[in-house]
Amino acid sequence: GQVAESGGGAVQAGGSLKLSCTASGFGYSRYIVAWFRQAPGKGREWLSLILLSGAPYYADTAKGRFTISISTDNGKSTVNLQMNRLRPDDTAIYYCAATLISTYDKSLYDSTESDFHYWGQGTQVTVSS
C-alpha cells in the first residue's frame, strides 16, 4: 500500500486549509487512514483517523476545528482533512499515514506514530499571525 498527501501551504491565522490524502494498493484489506503533524522541535502528533466505513476519530487537539472525511473509488481512498480557524501553533509538517486494521489492537483514540506503517512524504502548513 501507499499514501500520498496534497494540499497545504501558507495561510493567515483564522483561515482554512484542506489537506488530501490518497491511499491505494491495499487490495481488499481493510485499513485505517490517519493524519499526524510534526512541529519544529517536537514529536509527531496524532490528529485524526478514519475507518473505511467513514467513522471518524479525533484527538482533543483537532476536535471542533478539524474535520476528516473519506471517499472511495475503485480501490482507492481519498481522505480529506478540513482545517478551520487555523492558529500559528498549527504550523507543522502534516503527514498522512495508513495501517491495516488487522494489525491494530488498541483503542483508536490512543493512536501513535508507531501504530502506522505506511507514510506519505508530508506537506508543510504555515500559519502566520
N, C-alpha and C positions, 0 to 999 in steps of 0.2 A: 504494500500500500504506500501511498504518498499523499502529502498535503502541501498546499501552496497558498500563501496569502497574497492579497492585493488590497489596495486602498492605503490609508494612512496619509501623512503629510502634516502640514502646519496649519494651525487654526488659533484664533484668539479665544481667550477664556470666555466661557459661556456658549461657545459654538458647538457644533456637532460634526461627527465624522462617522462613516460606515466602513468597517473592515469586512472583507470577504475571504473565505477560505474554501478551496476546492479540495475535496477528498475523493480519491479514486484508487482503483487497484485492489480493493478488498474483497472482490468477488461476492460470494453470498454470505460472508462472515458479518456478524453484527458488530458494530463498533461505535465508539463514543468519540465525539469531536469537542475539543475544549479550546479556550483562549487563555493564554497567560501573558504576562508582561514582565519586563525587567527594566527597572530604572537604573541610571548610572550608580554604581557602587552598591547595588542591592541584589538580593537573590531573585529568582524567578517566582512570580506570584500568580497563583491561580485566580482567574476572574469568573469564568462561567463555563459550563459544558452543556451539551445537548445530546439526547438519545435520538436514534433514527425515528422513534415514534413522535418526536417533537417535544418531549418533556424537557423543560429547561431547569438548570440548577445554577444558582448564583452564590458567589462569595459575598460576604457583607459589604466589601468594598464596591461591588458592582450593583448591588440592589438599588433600584429606584432611578438609576441613570443609564444603565446599560441594558440592552435587550438583545437576546440571542434568538436566532431563528434558523430553520433548516428547510431546504427543498431538495428533492432527489429526482434524478432523471437518468434513466438508462445506466444504472450502476454507479453514478457519480453524485456526490452530495455537495451542495453549496451551503455553507454555514456563514451567516452574516452576524456581525456584532455592531449594532447601532449604539453609538455613544453620544449622549446628550449632556448638556451643561458641563462641558469639559473644564477642567481646572489645570493650572500649571503643574500640580503634582501628579497629573495623569501622563505627563511626559515620560515616555519609555519606548523601548522596542516591544512590539506586540507580536506574539507568536501563536500560531495555530498548531494544535497537536491532536493526535488520534491514538486510540488504542483499541484492541479487541476487547469486547465486553467479557469474553470468556476468561481473560487474564485479570479481571478486576474483581477483587474480593473484599472490598471495604465500602464504607459509606461514600457515596459520590460527593458529599459535602466536605470530605476530608482529602480531596484531590491534591496531589503534589506533583512536582515535575517528574519524579521517578516512576509515577504510575503510567506515564505516556511514552510510547516507543517510536512514534512517527512524528517528525517535527518539520515545520516549514523553516524558511530562512529568516523570517522575521521582517517586520515593517515598522519604520520609525513613525511615531506620533509625537509631535511637538506642540505644546500649548503655551502660548505667550500671554503674559498678563497685560 
